[in-house]
Amino acid sequence: MQCPECGGEFVRKKIVHSECHEMNFYVFKDTPAWVCSQCGAEYLEPDTTKKIDYIIDNHVEPEKYEKIPVYSLGKAD
């Protein structure tokens, strides 16, 4: 399979995928994806996106919680 972005070859890998949905941030580890060996473009198959949607829509309890840093760029100097 060739990458439509650069023409490179896709390889199957497990990645860390993240999404923001209704002001919530979700991280999915060990996500199966096709990754371009040349430019790094990532594509998820429909079955994978269905699983992600199910987890988000049904508020499935996560494996764990992690803290993430939050910055404000709107502060006056």
C-alpha positions in Angstrom: 0.0 0.0 0.0 1.4 3.4 -1.0 1.1 6.6 1.0 -1.1 9.2 -0.8 1.0 12.0 0.8 4.5 11.1 -0.4 4.3 7.7 -2.2 6.2 5.9 0.5 5.3 2.4 1.6 3.0 1.7 4.6 4.0 -0.7 7.4 1.8 -2.0 10.1 2.7 -0.7 13.6 1.3 -0.2 17.0 1.2 3.5 17.9 0.0 5.9 20.6 -3.1 7.6 19.2 -4.7 10.6 20.9 -8.0 12.4 20.4 -9.8 15.4 21.9 -13.6 15.0 22.1 -15.9 17.5 23.8 -13.1 19.0 25.9 -11.8 15.6 27.0 -8.4 14.2 25.9 -8.1 10.5 25.2 -4.9 8.5 24.7 -5.0 5.0 23.2 -1.8 3.0 23.5 -1.0 -0.1 21.3 -3.3 1.2 18.5 -2.9 -0.8 15.3 -2.2 1.6 12.4 -0.6 1.8 9.0 2.4 4.2 9.2 4.3 5.5 6.2 7.9 4.5 6.4 8.9 7.7 4.6 6.9 10.6 5.9 5.3 9.0 9.1 1.7 9.6 8.0 -0.6 7.4 10.1 -3.9 5.8 9.1 -6.3 3.9 11.2 -8.6 1.1 9.8 -12.4 1.5 10.2 -12.6 -1.3 12.8 -10.0 0.6 14.9 -11.9 3.9 14.7 -15.1 2.1 15.6 -13.5 0.7 18.8 -12.2 4.2 19.7 -15.6 5.7 19.1 -17.3 3.0 21.2 -14.9 3.7 24.1 -15.5 7.5 24.0 -19.2 7.3 23.4 -19.8 4.7 26.2 -17.4 6.3 28.7 -15.5 3.0 29.1 -13.3 3.1 32.3 -9.7 3.7 31.3 -6.8 1.4 32.2 -5.2 4.3 34.1 -5.2 8.1 34.4 -2.1 10.3 33.8 -1.5 13.9 34.5 -0.7 16.2 31.5 0.8 19.6 31.7 -1.4 22.6 30.8 0.0 25.9 29.8 -1.6 29.3 29.2 -0.3 31.4 26.4 -2.7 34.3 27.1 -0.9 35.7 30.2 0.2 39.3 29.8 3.9 40.0 30.4 
